[in-house]
Amino acid sequence: MYYDMHSNRDTLLDAMIRSLKELTSYSQMLQSIFRKIEELKNELINQELLNSDTQEFSKNRDEFYRKLNEKIFTLNQAKILIHFNMQNDIHKIEQECLESLETKIKTICSSVDKLLTKFSQENILARVEYDHFNLYYCNLISIRQEIKVHIEKIEEAIFDKIQMWECSIKKESTVQDVTINLKNMKRVSNSVPSFKIKINERIDEMLKCYKTTHGAMAFARLGTIFNQDRVA
């Protein structure tokens, strides 16, 4: 019986010794945290915002930015470790990551601004330009759900142009000129899904006003001309 008890005690002691040997030392733990923070920093700085996750479906895009924001939050929370003599300057790392993200967002905003400037000066953008605009704008919408960005001026610029066409429709004397402006509005509606419903409502309002002002016959003629050419 004594032998069995002694044997069991030795076995338990051996297990405890092995467990203690496997325990991570304080310095090793700090080294591990240091590496994780550096990995997170590199991931955030090297992460491109326009990628396979953000170019297609809104669900994937929203999820991408949600996870990105979680990583930034994790880095922010890691600042509590500054009292443990960490090798890395967590404040500096966080600032570098935030500045990198801000630069990438500014690049997207700048690309949108260039397209809006061209849109404001001309009536037509190329199909590929509308595609780029939609990509940038949809990303900014998703970013805004997680990070504070101001994108109201984008919609304002689009609808300033829409309003200009509306004013032209109200004062134009020929059906052809009215049709041109309606087609301009419809082209934007077809090309920018984010504003499609709102622009179509404005088009419907213009058509109602035209019918009320010019009568059913003129309205029918407008409809015939408007539908002659399919709006791209």
Order of alpha helices (4+ residues) and beta strands (2+ residues): alpha-alpha-alpha-alpha-alpha-alpha-alpha-alpha-alpha
